[in-house]
Amino acid sequence: MTMKNLIAILFIALAFVTLILITAIVSVRTEALEEKAIRTDEAIVGALQTGMADRLSTFFAPDVTFFIPGHPTSNDSAEATRLVRGFMSAHPVQSFEKKSMLPGSAPSLSYLKGILHTTDDDFALYATIYNGRIERFDLNEEKK
């Protein structure tokens, strides 16, 4: 074998090892993001189950699209925090029944659907969660 051939083989081996390392790093990073998203989703469900408005509001994105009955849609996390506090104070939460938590088409994107049971009524909840933040939060009276 000539020196040129040895250099070419070494270069191909080095490129192959580099590709394997990049693949491994990306896989580990993706798994870590998915685990974090699952923990965040579980924390959001936990805040809903206990009716902890302040805990729930920590997950609001700065420009959350927020809707609850009797109020216009809000696009501000401070306003959404005020509204969710008032709502949960007026409608004490008994439980939250998670119907589904579906992954989105992008990493760290999920869709939450469930029923918020309060002392006086039930409310359908639809939420979009992206990168650990609630981007959209819709609460509507459950049709009986």
MARBA-3410 file (N, C-alpha, C, O; in Angstrom, 1 decimal):
144
0.8,-1.2,0.0,0.0,0.0,0.0,0.9,1.2,0.0,1.9,1.3,0.6 ~ 0.4,2.2,-0.7,1.1,3.4,-0.8,0.7,4.4,0.3,-0.3,4.1,1.0 ~ 1.5,5.4,0.5,1.2,6.4,1.6,-0.1,7.1,1.3,-0.9,7.4,2.2 ~ -0.4,7.3,0.0,-1.7,7.9,-0.4,-2.9,7.1,0.0,-3.9,7.6,0.5 ~ -2.8,5.8,-0.2,-3.9,4.9,0.2,-4.1,4.9,1.7,-5.2,4.9,2.2
-3.0,4.8,2.5,-3.1,4.8,3.9,-3.7,6.1,4.4,-4.6,6.1,5.3 ~ -3.4,7.2,3.8,-4.0,8.5,4.2,-5.5,8.5,3.9,-6.3,9.0,4.7 ~ -5.8,8.0,2.7,-7.3,7.9,2.3,-8.0,7.0,3.3,-9.1,7.4,3.7 ~ -7.5,5.9,3.6,-8.2,5.0,4.6,-8.3,5.6,5.9,-9.4,5.5,6.6 ~ -7.3,6.3,6.4,-7.3,7.0,7.7,-8.4,8.1,7.7,-9.1,8.3,8.6
-8.4,8.8,6.6,-9.4,9.9,6.5,-10.8,9.4,6.5,-11.7,9.9,7.1 ~ -11.1,8.3,5.8,-12.4,7.6,5.8,-12.8,7.1,7.2,-13.9,7.3,7.6 ~ -11.8,6.5,7.8,-12.1,6.0,9.2,-12.4,7.1,10.2,-13.3,7.0,11.0 ~ -11.7,8.2,10.0,-11.9,9.4,10.9,-13.3,10.0,10.6,-14.0,10.4,11.5 ~ -13.7,10.1,9.4,-15.0,10.6,9.0,-16.1,9.7,9.6,-17.1,10.2,10.1
-15.9,8.4,9.5,-16.9,7.4,10.0,-17.0,7.6,11.5,-18.2,7.6,12.0 ~ -15.9,7.7,12.2,-16.0,7.8,13.7,-16.6,9.1,14.1,-17.4,9.2,15.0 ~ -16.4,10.2,13.3,-17.0,11.5,13.6,-18.5,11.4,13.4,-19.2,11.9,14.2 ~ -18.9,10.7,12.4,-20.4,10.6,12.1,-21.0,9.8,13.3,-22.2,10.1,13.7 ~ -20.4,8.8,13.7,-20.9,8.0,14.8,-21.0,8.8,16.1,-22.0,8.8,16.8
-20.0,9.6,16.4,-20.0,10.5,17.6,-21.2,11.5,17.5,-21.9,11.8,18.4 ~ -21.3,12.1,16.3,-22.4,13.1,16.1,-23.7,12.5,16.3,-24.6,13.1,17.0 ~ -23.9,11.3,15.8,-25.2,10.6,15.9,-25.5,10.3,17.4,-26.6,10.5,17.9 ~ -24.5,9.9,18.1,-24.6,9.6,19.5,-25.0,10.8,20.4,-25.9,10.8,21.2 ~ -24.3,11.9,20.1,-24.6,13.2,20.8,-26.0,13.6,20.5,-26.7,14.1,21.4
-26.4,13.6,19.3,-27.8,14.0,18.9,-28.8,13.1,19.6,-29.8,13.6,20.1 ~ -28.6,11.9,19.6,-29.5,10.9,20.3,-29.6,11.2,21.8,-30.8,11.2,22.3 ~ -28.5,11.4,22.4,-28.6,11.7,23.9,-29.3,13.0,24.1,-30.1,13.1,25.0 ~ -29.0,14.0,23.3,-29.6,15.3,23.5,-31.1,15.2,23.3,-31.9,15.8,24.0 ~ -31.6,14.5,22.2,-33.0,14.3,22.0,-33.7,13.6,23.1,-34.8,14.0,23.5
-33.1,12.6,23.6,-33.6,11.8,24.8,-33.8,12.7,26.0,-34.8,12.7,26.7 ~ -32.8,13.6,26.2,-32.8,14.5,27.4,-34.0,15.5,27.2,-34.7,15.8,28.2 ~ -34.1,16.0,26.0,-35.2,16.9,25.8,-36.6,16.3,25.9,-37.5,16.9,26.5 ~ -36.7,15.0,25.5,-38.0,14.3,25.6,-38.3,14.0,27.0,-39.4,14.1,27.5 ~ -37.3,13.6,27.8,-37.5,13.4,29.3,-37.9,14.7,30.0,-38.8,14.6,30.8
-37.3,15.8,29.6,-37.6,17.1,30.2,-39.1,17.4,29.9,-39.8,17.9,30.7 ~ -39.5,17.2,28.6,-40.8,17.5,28.2,-41.9,16.7,28.9,-42.9,17.1,29.3 ~ -41.5,15.4,29.2,-42.4,14.5,29.9,-42.6,15.0,31.3,-43.7,15.0,31.9 ~ -41.5,15.4,32.0,-41.5,15.9,33.3,-42.4,17.1,33.4,-43.2,17.3,34.3 ~ -42.2,18.0,32.4,-42.9,19.3,32.4,-44.4,19.0,32.2,-45.3,19.6,32.9
-44.7,18.1,31.3,-46.1,17.8,31.0,-46.8,17.2,32.3,-47.9,17.6,32.6 ~ -46.0,16.4,33.0,-46.6,15.8,34.2,-46.7,16.9,35.3,-47.7,16.8,36.1 ~ -45.8,17.8,35.4,-46.0,18.9,36.3,-47.2,19.8,36.0,-47.9,20.2,37.0 ~ -47.5,20.0,34.8,-48.6,20.8,34.4,-49.9,20.1,34.8,-50.8,20.6,35.3 ~ -49.9,18.8,34.5,-51.1,18.0,34.9,-51.3,18.0,36.4,-52.4,18.1,36.9
-50.2,17.9,37.1,-50.2,17.9,38.6,-50.8,19.2,39.1,-51.6,19.2,40.0 ~ -50.4,20.3,38.5,-50.9,21.6,38.9,-52.4,21.7,38.6,-53.1,22.3,39.4 ~ -52.8,21.2,37.5,-54.3,21.2,37.2,-55.0,20.3,38.2,-56.1,20.6,38.6 ~ -54.5,19.1,38.5,-55.2,18.2,39.4,-55.4,18.8,40.8,-56.3,18.5,41.5 ~ -54.4,19.6,41.3,-54.5,20.1,42.6,-55.1,21.5,42.6,-55.4,22.1,43.7
-55.4,22.1,41.4,-55.9,23.5,41.4,-55.0,24.5,41.8,-55.4,25.6,42.3 ~ -53.7,24.3,41.6,-52.7,25.3,42.0,-52.4,26.3,40.9,-51.6,26.1,40.0 ~ -53.2,27.4,41.0,-53.1,28.4,39.9,-51.7,29.0,39.8,-51.2,29.2,38.7 ~ -51.1,29.3,40.9,-49.7,29.9,40.8,-48.7,28.9,40.2,-47.8,29.3,39.5 ~ -48.8,27.7,40.6,-47.9,26.7,40.0,-48.2,26.5,38.5,-47.2,26.4,37.7
-49.4,26.5,38.1,-49.8,26.3,36.7,-49.3,27.5,35.9,-48.7,27.4,34.8 ~ -49.4,28.7,36.5,-49.0,29.9,35.7,-47.5,30.0,35.5,-47.1,30.8,34.6 ~ -46.7,29.3,36.2,-45.3,29.3,36.0,-44.9,28.7,34.7,-43.8,28.9,34.1 ~ -45.8,27.9,34.1,-45.6,27.3,32.8,-46.1,28.1,31.6,-45.9,27.7,30.5 ~ -46.8,29.2,31.9,-47.3,30.0,30.8,-46.1,30.7,30.0,-45.2,31.2,30.6
-46.2,30.6,28.6,-45.3,31.3,27.8,-45.6,32.8,27.9,-46.7,33.2,28.3 ~ -44.6,33.6,27.7,-44.8,35.1,27.8,-46.0,35.6,27.0,-46.7,36.5,27.4 ~ -46.2,35.0,25.8,-47.3,35.5,25.0,-48.4,34.4,24.8,-48.9,34.1,23.7 ~ -48.7,33.7,25.9,-49.7,32.6,25.9,-51.0,33.1,25.4,-51.4,34.2,25.7 ~ -51.6,32.3,24.5,-53.0,32.5,24.1,-53.9,31.8,25.1,-53.8,30.6,25.2
-54.6,32.6,25.9,-55.3,32.1,27.0,-56.8,32.5,26.9,-57.2,33.6,26.7 ~ -57.7,31.4,27.1,-59.1,31.7,27.1,-59.8,30.9,28.2,-59.6,29.7,28.4 ~ -60.6,31.6,29.0,-61.5,31.0,29.9,-62.9,31.6,29.8,-63.0,32.8,29.3 ~ -64.0,30.9,30.1,-65.3,31.4,29.9,-65.5,32.8,30.7,-65.0,33.0,31.8 ~ -66.2,33.7,30.0,-66.6,34.9,30.6,-65.5,36.0,30.4,-65.7,37.1,30.9
-64.4,35.7,29.7,-63.4,36.7,29.5,-62.9,36.6,28.1,-62.9,35.6,27.4 ~ -62.4,37.8,27.6,-61.9,37.8,26.2,-60.5,37.0,26.2,-59.9,36.9,27.2 ~ -60.1,36.6,25.0,-58.9,35.9,24.9,-57.7,36.8,25.3,-57.7,38.0,24.9 ~ -56.8,36.3,26.0,-55.6,37.1,26.4,-54.4,36.6,25.8,-54.3,35.4,25.5 ~ -53.4,37.5,25.5,-52.1,37.1,24.9,-51.0,37.6,25.8,-49.9,37.9,25.3
-51.2,37.6,27.1,-50.2,38.1,28.0,-50.2,37.2,29.3,-51.2,36.9,29.9 ~ -49.0,36.7,29.6,-48.9,35.7,30.8,-49.3,36.4,32.1,-49.9,35.7,32.9 ~ -49.1,37.7,32.3,-49.5,38.3,33.6,-51.0,38.3,33.7,-51.6,38.1,34.7 ~ -51.7,38.7,32.6,-53.1,38.7,32.5,-53.7,37.2,32.7,-54.7,37.0,33.4 ~ -53.1,36.3,32.0,-53.5,34.9,32.1,-53.3,34.4,33.5,-54.2,33.7,34.0
-52.3,34.8,34.2,-52.0,34.4,35.6,-53.2,35.0,36.5,-53.7,34.2,37.3 ~ -53.5,36.2,36.3,-54.6,36.8,37.1,-55.9,36.1,36.8,-56.7,35.9,37.8 ~ -56.2,35.8,35.6,-57.4,35.2,35.2,-57.5,33.8,35.8,-58.6,33.4,36.2 ~ -56.4,33.0,35.7,-56.5,31.6,36.2,-56.6,31.6,37.7,-57.3,30.7,38.3 ~ -56.0,32.5,38.4,-56.2,32.6,39.8,-57.6,32.9,40.2,-58.2,32.3,41.0
-58.2,33.9,39.5,-59.6,34.2,39.7,-60.5,33.1,39.4,-61.5,32.8,40.1 ~ -60.3,32.4,38.3,-61.1,31.3,37.9,-61.1,30.2,38.9,-62.1,29.6,39.3 ~ -59.8,29.8,39.4,-59.7,28.7,40.3,-60.2,29.0,41.7,-60.6,28.2,42.5 ~ -60.2,30.3,42.0,-60.8,30.8,43.3,-62.3,30.7,43.2,-62.9,30.3,44.2 ~ -62.9,31.1,42.1,-64.3,31.0,41.9,-64.9,29.6,41.7,-66.0,29.3,42.0
-64.0,28.8,41.1,-64.4,27.4,40.8,-63.4,26.4,41.4,-62.5,26.0,40.7 ~ -63.4,26.1,42.7,-62.4,25.3,43.3,-62.3,23.9,42.6,-63.3,23.3,42.3 ~ -61.1,23.5,42.3,-60.8,22.3,41.5,-61.0,21.1,42.4,-60.4,21.0,43.5 ~ -61.7,20.1,41.9,-61.8,18.8,42.6,-60.8,17.8,42.0,-60.2,17.1,42.8 ~ -60.7,17.9,40.7,-59.8,17.0,40.0,-59.6,17.4,38.6,-60.3,18.2,38.0
-58.6,16.8,38.0,-58.3,17.0,36.5,-58.2,15.6,35.9,-57.4,14.8,36.4 ~ -59.0,15.3,34.9,-59.0,14.0,34.2,-58.3,14.2,32.9,-58.9,14.8,32.0 ~ -57.1,13.7,32.8,-56.4,13.8,31.6,-56.9,12.8,30.6,-57.0,11.6,30.8 ~ -57.4,13.3,29.4,-58.0,12.4,28.4,-56.9,12.0,27.4,-56.8,10.8,27.0 ~ -56.0,12.9,27.1,-54.8,12.5,26.2,-53.7,13.6,26.3,-53.9,14.7,26.6
-52.5,13.1,26.1,-51.3,13.9,26.0,-50.6,13.4,24.7,-49.9,12.4,24.8 ~ -50.8,14.1,23.6,-50.3,13.7,22.3,-49.0,14.4,22.0,-49.0,15.6,22.1 ~ -48.0,13.7,21.4,-46.8,14.4,21.0,-47.1,15.2,19.7,-47.9,14.7,18.9 ~ -46.5,16.3,19.5,-46.6,17.1,18.3,-45.6,16.6,17.2,-44.9,15.7,17.4 ~ -45.7,17.3,16.1,-44.8,17.0,15.0,-43.4,17.5,15.2,-42.5,17.0,14.5
-43.2,18.4,16.1,-41.9,18.9,16.4,-41.4,18.4,17.8,-42.3,18.1,18.6 ~ -40.1,18.3,18.0,-39.6,17.9,19.3,-40.1,18.9,20.4,-40.2,20.1,20.1 ~ -40.4,18.4,21.6,-40.8,19.3,22.7,-42.2,19.9,22.5,-42.5,20.9,23.1 ~ -43.0,19.4,21.6,-44.3,19.9,21.4,-45.3,18.8,21.8,-45.2,17.6,21.4 ~ -46.3,19.2,22.6,-47.4,18.2,22.9,-48.7,18.9,23.1,-48.8,20.1,23.3
-49.8,18.1,23.0,-51.1,18.6,23.1,-51.8,17.9,24.2,-51.9,16.7,24.3 ~ -52.4,18.7,25.2,-53.0,18.1,26.3,-54.5,18.4,26.2,-55.0,19.5,25.9 ~ -55.3,17.3,26.5,-56.8,17.4,26.4,-57.3,16.7,27.7,-56.8,15.7,28.1 ~ -58.2,17.4,28.4,-58.8,16.8,29.6,-60.0,17.5,30.1,-60.5,18.5,29.5 ~ -60.5,17.1,31.2,-61.7,17.6,31.9,-61.3,18.1,33.2,-60.8,17.4,34.1
-61.5,19.4,33.5,-61.2,20.0,34.8,-62.6,19.9,35.6,-63.5,20.6,35.2 ~ -62.6,19.1,36.6,-63.8,19.0,37.5,-63.7,20.0,38.6,-62.7,20.0,39.4 ~ -64.7,20.9,38.7,-64.7,21.9,39.8,-65.9,21.6,40.7,-66.7,20.7,40.4 ~ -66.1,22.3,41.8,-67.2,22.0,42.7,-68.5,22.3,42.0,-69.5,21.7,42.5 ~ -68.6,23.2,41.0,-69.9,23.5,40.5,-70.0,23.2,39.0,-71.2,23.2,38.5
-69.0,22.8,38.3,-69.1,22.5,36.9,-67.9,21.8,36.4,-66.9,21.7,37.1 ~ -68.0,21.2,35.1,-66.9,20.6,34.5,-66.5,21.4,33.3,-67.3,22.0,32.6 ~ -65.1,21.5,33.0,-64.6,22.3,31.9,-63.7,21.5,31.1,-62.8,20.8,31.6 ~ -63.9,21.6,29.8,-63.0,20.9,28.8,-61.7,21.8,28.7,-61.8,23.0,28.5 ~ -60.6,21.2,28.7,-59.3,21.9,28.6,-58.5,21.4,27.4,-58.4,20.2,27.2
-58.0,22.3,26.6,-57.2,22.0,25.5,-55.9,22.9,25.7,-56.1,24.1,25.8 ~ -54.7,22.3,25.7,-53.5,23.1,25.9,-52.5,22.6,24.9,-52.3,21.4,24.6 ~ -51.7,23.6,24.4,-50.5,23.3,23.5,-49.3,23.7,24.4,-49.2,24.8,24.9 ~ -48.4,22.7,24.5,-47.2,22.9,25.3,-46.0,22.7,24.4,-45.8,21.7,23.7 ~ -45.1,23.8,24.4,-43.9,23.7,23.5,-42.7,24.2,24.4,-42.8,25.3,25.0
-41.7,23.4,24.3,-40.5,23.7,25.1,-40.7,24.0,26.6,-40.2,24.9,27.2 ~ -41.6,23.2,27.2,-41.9,23.4,28.6,-42.8,24.5,29.0,-43.0,24.8,30.1 ~ -43.4,25.2,28.0,-44.2,26.4,28.2,-45.6,26.1,27.6,-45.7,25.6,26.5 ~ -46.6,26.6,28.3,-48.0,26.5,27.7,-48.2,27.7,26.8,-48.1,28.8,27.2 ~ -48.3,27.3,25.5,-48.4,28.3,24.4,-49.9,28.7,24.2,-50.2,29.8,23.9
-50.8,27.7,24.4,-52.2,27.9,24.2,-53.0,27.2,25.3,-52.6,26.1,25.7 ~ -53.9,27.9,25.9,-54.7,27.3,27.1,-56.2,27.7,26.8,-56.5,28.9,27.0 ~ -57.0,26.7,26.5,-58.4,27.0,26.3,-59.2,26.2,27.3,-59.1,25.0,27.3 ~ -60.1,26.8,28.0,-61.0,26.2,29.0,-62.4,26.6,28.6,-62.7,27.8,28.5 ~ -63.2,25.6,28.4,-64.6,25.8,28.0,-65.5,24.9,28.8,-65.2,23.9,29.2
-66.8,25.4,29.1,-67.7,24.6,29.8,-68.0,23.3,29.1,-68.2,23.3,27.8 ~ -68.0,22.2,29.8,-68.2,20.9,29.2,-69.7,20.8,28.9,-70.5,21.0,29.8 ~ -70.0,20.4,27.7,-71.4,20.1,27.3,-71.8,18.8,27.9,-71.2,17.8,27.9 ~ -73.0,18.9,28.5,-73.6,17.7,29.2,-74.7,17.1,28.4,-75.2,16.1,28.8
END
